[in-house]
Amino acid sequence: MPFATAPDGARIYYERHGDGPAILFVHGSGGHHAAWWQQVAALRDRFTVVTVDLRGFGKSDSSMPEFDGQDFPGDLIAVLDAEDLRDVLLVGQSIGAVAALKAALKRPDRVRGVALGHSLGGLSHPELTRLVDADRAEAVRLPVLDRLLSKRFQAEEPAKTFLFQQMGTFNVAKMADLRNLSVDGPAIDDIVASGVAVTFLAGETDAVLSVATVRRAHELVKGSHLVVVPGAPHSMYWESPDLYNAAVAAIRESL
């Protein structure tokens, strides 16, 4: 079982599958490396697929008394360095997209592009902050599961819905434990100047972050790309894996 060592000595678990252009998946607050089971199986024959546990999640070091989101980019960079990965596409899901974007901006020598899944990656911009806050105000009115998966999927796929809920039970860190996730977010000018290709990957029916908000971010980040997956919710990697995998593969192949 491979581990990378983060700058502060934390041991970061990761897995590497397949061969070809590299894609590194970064999970959200309820996930870990195994959340990407439908992506690994579908993409490893064409790509090098790397999955990782951020500190506090899965098999990574969870011994720290609190979990600071400012440490997450270093966790990803440690994996990139350990495997000497270059020309990588980082794919972040929700809070994982924040870590992915910061890691990309710190190490553009290793990262070719970033796909921000259901997230603006912590972008620092007053208009976008207002839009995100408005979306969240609507989302919190829903039960947590309804924010993440569609009611149709929950009714038709009870086993996969149960497994989705169980994923988080393997983590020490919970969303409420994570500090400073959005602190010191990158400015749009920093992203454009980096040369890192940015794609906003949105689900049409995402109850956490609206397509309208993501589209506005895309308009503001000149040179970025926008992919909207029809009928997909916030956790489309889980609920709509075929559409999600096709979108990720197309993003990787466009770099």
Buried (B, 14 or more C-beta within 10 A) or exposed (E): EEBBBBEEEBBBBBBBBBEEBBBBBBBBBBBBBBBBBBBBEBBBEBBBBBBBBBBBBBBBBBEBEEBBBEBBBBBBBBBBEBBEBEEBBBBBBBBBBBBBBBBBBBBEEBBBBBBBBBBBBBBBBEEBBEBBEEBEEEBEEEEEEBBBBBEEBBEEBEEBBEBBBEBBEBBBBEBEEBEEBBEEBBEBEBBBEBEBBBBBBBBBBBBBBBBEBBBBBBEBBEEBBBBBBEEBBBBBBBBBBEBBBBBBBEBBEEE
